[in-house]
Every structure is written in structure tokens, then in C-alpha cells.
């Protein structure tokens, strides 16, 4: 004989009403906008950091060594 599992199915949340669906959609839209803003801010910060590192490294090397007199004629 096979044993039969007599456990009840797990409870399910009730179906969302139309208003709740609209609220959830609006919440997801706001969350998506916040994520995009955060990603944009992170990208701007990384670009700013890279430019700052470039400027500091150029200054440490010395502008006189990098841009010798008449450097544009060597192209």
C-alpha cells in the first residue's frame, strides 16, 4: 500500500485588488527610479575619482617633464 500525504497545501496570500496592484506598480516604478539614480551617481563618482587620480599623478610626475617645450612639434 502507498502512503498518502495528508498535509494541507501551504496558505496563499489573497489576490491583490486593482488599487493594490496600482500601488505595487507605483512602488516598483519608484524603486526602479531610485536604483537608476544611485547607479548614475555611482558612475559619476567613479569618473570623478579617476580624473582626480589622473591629475594627482600628472602633478607628481611634474608638468615640466610631461610637457617639454615645443611638445606639439613632436607629433
CNS distance restraints for C-alpha pairs under 8 A (distance, minus, plus):
assign (resid  16 and name CA) (resid  20 and name CA) 5.73 0.50 0.50
assign (resid  16 and name CA) (resid  21 and name CA) 6.06 0.50 0.50
assign (resid  17 and name CA) (resid  21 and name CA) 6.15 0.50 0.50
assign (resid  18 and name CA) (resid  22 and name CA) 6.26 0.50 0.50
assign (resid  19 and name CA) (resid  23 and name CA) 6.24 0.50 0.50
assign (resid  20 and name CA) (resid  24 and name CA) 6.07 0.50 0.50
assign (resid  21 and name CA) (resid  25 and name CA) 6.06 0.50 0.50
assign (resid  22 and name CA) (resid  26 and name CA) 6.10 0.50 0.50
assign (resid  23 and name CA) (resid  27 and name CA) 6.06 0.50 0.50
assign (resid  24 and name CA) (resid  28 and name CA) 6.15 0.50 0.50
assign (resid  25 and name CA) (resid  29 and name CA) 6.18 0.50 0.50
assign (resid  26 and name CA) (resid  30 and name CA) 6.23 0.50 0.50
assign (resid  27 and name CA) (resid  31 and name CA) 6.15 0.50 0.50
assign (resid  28 and name CA) (resid  32 and name CA) 6.07 0.50 0.50
assign (resid  29 and name CA) (resid  33 and name CA) 6.22 0.50 0.50
assign (resid  30 and name CA) (resid  34 and name CA) 6.20 0.50 0.50
assign (resid  31 and name CA) (resid  35 and name CA) 6.20 0.50 0.50
assign (resid  32 and name CA) (resid  36 and name CA) 6.23 0.50 0.50
assign (resid  33 and name CA) (resid  37 and name CA) 6.18 0.50 0.50
assign (resid  34 and name CA) (resid  38 and name CA) 6.10 0.50 0.50
assign (resid  35 and name CA) (resid  39 and name CA) 6.13 0.50 0.50
assign (resid  36 and name CA) (resid  40 and name CA) 6.13 0.50 0.50
assign (resid  37 and name CA) (resid  41 and name CA) 6.13 0.50 0.50
assign (resid  38 and name CA) (resid  42 and name CA) 6.08 0.50 0.50
assign (resid  39 and name CA) (resid  43 and name CA) 6.17 0.50 0.50
assign (resid  40 and name CA) (resid  44 and name CA) 6.22 0.50 0.50
assign (resid  41 and name CA) (resid  45 and name CA) 6.13 0.50 0.50
assign (resid  42 and name CA) (resid  46 and name CA) 6.21 0.50 0.50
assign (resid  43 and name CA) (resid  47 and name CA) 6.21 0.50 0.50
assign (resid  44 and name CA) (resid  48 and name CA) 6.09 0.50 0.50
assign (resid  45 and name CA) (resid  49 and name CA) 6.08 0.50 0.50
assign (resid  46 and name CA) (resid  50 and name CA) 6.17 0.50 0.50
assign (resid  47 and name CA) (resid  51 and name CA) 6.22 0.50 0.50
assign (resid  48 and name CA) (resid  52 and name CA) 6.11 0.50 0.50
assign (resid  49 and name CA) (resid  53 and name CA) 6.15 0.50 0.50
assign (resid  50 and name CA) (resid  54 and name CA) 6.17 0.50 0.50
assign (resid  51 and name CA) (resid  55 and name CA) 6.20 0.50 0.50
assign (resid  52 and name CA) (resid  56 and name CA) 6.16 0.50 0.50
assign (resid  53 and name CA) (resid  57 and name CA) 6.05 0.50 0.50
assign (resid  54 and name CA) (resid  58 and name CA) 6.11 0.50 0.50
assign (resid  55 and name CA) (resid  59 and name CA) 6.10 0.50 0.50
assign (resid  56 and name CA) (resid  60 and name CA) 6.13 0.50 0.50
assign (resid  57 and name CA) (resid  61 and name CA) 6.22 0.50 0.50
assign (resid  58 and name CA) (resid  62 and name CA) 6.27 0.50 0.50
assign (resid  58 and name CA) (resid  63 and name CA) 6.68 0.50 0.50
assign (resid  58 and name CA) (resid  66 and name CA) 7.83 0.50 0.50
assign (resid  59 and name CA) (resid  63 and name CA) 6.23 0.50 0.50
assign (resid  61 and name CA) (resid  65 and name CA) 6.99 0.50 0.50
assign (resid  61 and name CA) (resid  66 and name CA) 7.42 0.50 0.50
assign (resid  62 and name CA) (resid  66 and name CA) 6.60 0.50 0.50
assign (resid  63 and name CA) (resid  67 and name CA) 5.80 0.50 0.50
assign (resid  64 and name CA) (resid  68 and name CA) 5.72 0.50 0.50
assign (resid  67 and name CA) (resid  71 and name CA) 5.97 0.50 0.50
assign (resid  70 and name CA) (resid  74 and name CA) 7.61 0.50 0.50
assign (resid  71 and name CA) (resid  75 and name CA) 7.91 0.50 0.50
